């Protein structure tokens, strides 16, 4: 079923209403949808490299708004949030994440927002644990924006060949990105 959903999302990228679909998929993925918007973003950038950063901005906005929806589900509708986490098979991740949020909430949100980890788990958990909403928004904008603009840049600059390399070495690129982000946060804390 997941593969069918993946291919359906990929076909949306070629549709004449791809831009609203990109916004909708970005929104939904942050709260409950299992397929990341990168699946649409990459082919759309390949088709229209001149609009790469517009598409990345649409992804970012949709994702942050979806993240707010996920946060609100967790905050105001905790039983629904717990049910969604269970339905996604992420109840065990949620149980283990409470200690992480209590100690390292900023890092949990930042890493969840940038990496291929399911962002919806982070958004719902942030609401359930009462993570600072303004900080959640700030981190979401920074990390989701960094992720989608990086995808747009890579695909626009290097084309499909580089995208294949990134997909094969996703963990390496994620670790590099997380290290750069950590260095940026450390530098900002020292200033």
C-alpha positions as CSV (number, residue, x, y, z in Angstrom):
1,X,0.0,0.0,0.0
2,X,2.8,2.4,0.9
3,X,4.4,1.9,-2.5
4,X,1.1,2.7,-4.3
5,X,0.8,5.9,-2.2
6,X,4.4,6.8,-3.1
7,X,3.7,6.4,-6.8
8,X,0.5,8.3,-6.5
9,X,2.3,11.2,-4.9
10,X,5.0,11.0,-7.6
11,X,2.3,11.2,-10.3
12,X,0.9,14.3,-8.6
13,X,4.2,16.1,-9.4
14,X,3.4,16.0,-13.1
15,X,-0.3,17.1,-12.7
16,X,-1.4,20.6,-13.8
17,X,-2.4,21.2,-10.2
18,X,0.9,20.1,-8.9
19,X,1.6,23.3,-6.9
20,X,-1.5,23.1,-4.7
21,X,-0.9,19.4,-4.4
22,X,2.6,20.0,-3.2
23,X,1.3,22.4,-0.5
24,X,-1.3,19.8,0.5
25,X,1.1,16.9,0.7
26,X,3.6,19.1,2.6
27,X,0.9,20.0,5.1
28,X,-0.5,16.5,5.5
29,X,3.0,14.9,5.8
30,X,3.7,17.0,8.9
31,X,0.6,15.8,10.7
32,X,-0.3,12.3,9.4
33,X,0.6,11.5,5.8
34,X,3.4,8.9,5.4
35,X,5.0,10.1,2.1
36,X,7.4,13.1,2.4
37,X,6.9,16.1,0.0
38,X,10.4,15.6,-1.3
39,X,8.9,12.9,-3.6
40,X,7.0,15.7,-5.4
41,X,9.5,18.5,-4.9
42,X,12.4,16.8,-6.7
43,X,10.5,16.0,-10.0
44,X,8.8,19.5,-10.0
45,X,12.3,21.1,-9.7
46,X,13.6,18.9,-12.5
47,X,10.7,20.0,-14.7
48,X,11.0,23.7,-13.8
49,X,14.4,24.6,-12.4
50,X,13.6,28.3,-12.6
51,X,10.9,27.7,-9.9
52,X,13.0,25.5,-7.6
53,X,13.0,28.0,-4.7
54,X,9.3,28.9,-5.1
55,X,8.5,25.2,-4.8
56,X,10.8,24.9,-1.7
57,X,9.1,27.8,-0.1
58,X,5.7,26.2,-0.8
59,X,7.0,23.0,0.8
60,X,8.3,24.9,3.8
61,X,5.1,26.9,4.4
62,X,2.8,23.8,3.9
63,X,5.0,21.7,6.2
64,X,5.2,24.3,9.0
65,X,1.4,24.8,8.8
66,X,1.0,21.0,8.9
67,X,3.4,20.9,11.8
68,X,1.1,23.4,13.7
69,X,-1.8,21.2,13.0
70,X,0.1,18.2,14.4
71,X,1.1,20.2,17.4
72,X,-2.5,21.3,18.0
73,X,-3.6,17.6,17.7
74,X,-1.1,16.7,20.4
75,X,-1.9,19.7,22.6
76,X,-5.6,19.9,22.4
77,X,-6.6,16.4,21.3
78,X,-4.1,14.2,23.1
79,X,-6.1,11.0,22.8
80,X,-6.4,11.5,19.0
81,X,-2.6,12.3,18.9
82,X,-1.9,9.1,20.8
83,X,-4.2,7.1,18.5
84,X,-2.5,8.6,15.4
85,X,1.0,7.7,16.7
86,X,-0.3,4.1,17.4
87,X,-1.8,3.9,14.0
88,X,1.5,4.9,12.4
89,X,3.3,2.3,14.5
90,X,5.1,5.0,16.4
91,X,3.7,4.5,19.9
92,X,7.1,3.0,21.0
93,X,8.9,6.0,19.6
94,X,6.6,8.3,21.5
95,X,7.0,6.5,24.8
96,X,10.8,6.7,24.5
97,X,10.7,10.4,23.3
98,X,9.2,11.8,26.5
99,X,12.6,11.7,28.3
100,X,14.3,13.2,25.2
101,X,11.8,16.1,25.0
102,X,12.2,16.8,28.7
103,X,16.0,17.1,28.4
104,X,16.6,18.0,24.7
105,X,13.4,19.2,23.2
106,X,15.1,21.7,21.0
107,X,17.3,19.0,19.4
108,X,14.4,16.6,19.1
109,X,12.4,19.2,17.1
110,X,15.4,20.4,15.1
111,X,16.6,16.9,14.1
112,X,13.1,15.7,13.4
113,X,12.5,18.7,11.2
114,X,15.6,18.3,9.1
115,X,16.1,14.6,8.8
116,X,14.0,11.9,7.1
117,X,12.6,10.9,10.5
118,X,8.8,11.1,10.5
119,X,8.2,14.7,11.3
120,X,4.6,14.0,12.2
121,X,5.8,12.1,15.3
122,X,7.7,15.2,16.4
123,X,4.9,17.6,15.8
124,X,2.3,15.5,17.7
125,X,4.7,14.7,20.5
126,X,5.7,18.4,20.8
127,X,2.0,19.3,21.4
128,X,1.5,16.4,23.9
129,X,4.6,17.4,25.9
130,X,3.7,21.1,25.8
131,X,7.0,22.1,24.1
132,X,7.3,25.8,23.7
133,X,5.0,26.8,20.7
134,X,7.0,29.8,19.5
135,X,10.2,27.8,19.7
136,X,8.5,25.0,17.8
137,X,7.5,27.4,15.0
138,X,11.0,28.9,14.8
139,X,12.7,25.5,14.7
140,X,10.2,24.2,12.2
141,X,10.7,27.1,9.8
142,X,14.5,26.8,10.1
143,X,14.8,23.1,9.8
144,X,12.0,22.3,7.3
145,X,13.2,25.3,5.2
146,X,16.8,24.1,5.3
147,X,15.7,20.6,4.2
148,X,13.5,21.7,1.3
149,X,15.7,24.4,0.0
150,X,18.7,22.0,0.1
151,X,16.7,19.5,-2.0
152,X,15.7,22.2,-4.4
153,X,19.3,23.4,-4.7
154,X,20.8,20.0,-5.2
155,X,18.2,19.0,-7.8
156,X,18.4,22.3,-9.6
157,X,22.2,22.5,-9.6
158,X,23.1,18.8,-10.2
159,X,20.0,17.3,-11.7
160,X,18.8,13.7,-11.3
161,X,22.3,12.2,-11.1
162,X,23.1,14.0,-7.8
163,X,19.6,13.2,-6.4
164,X,20.4,9.5,-6.9
165,X,23.7,9.9,-4.9
166,X,21.9,11.8,-2.1
167,X,19.3,9.0,-1.9
168,X,22.0,6.3,-1.7
169,X,24.0,8.3,0.9
170,X,21.0,9.9,2.8
171,X,22.4,9.0,6.2
172,X,25.7,10.6,5.5
173,X,24.1,13.8,4.2
174,X,21.8,13.8,7.2
175,X,24.7,13.5,9.6
176,X,26.6,16.3,7.8
177,X,23.4,18.5,7.8
178,X,22.8,17.8,11.5
179,X,26.4,18.6,12.4
180,X,26.2,21.9,10.4
181,X,23.0,22.7,12.2
182,X,24.5,21.9,15.6
183,X,27.5,24.2,14.8
184,X,25.1,27.0,13.8
185,X,23.1,26.6,17.1
186,X,26.4,26.6,19.1
187,X,27.7,29.7,17.3
188,X,24.4,31.5,17.9
189,X,24.5,30.6,21.6
190,X,28.0,32.0,21.9
191,X,27.0,35.3,20.3
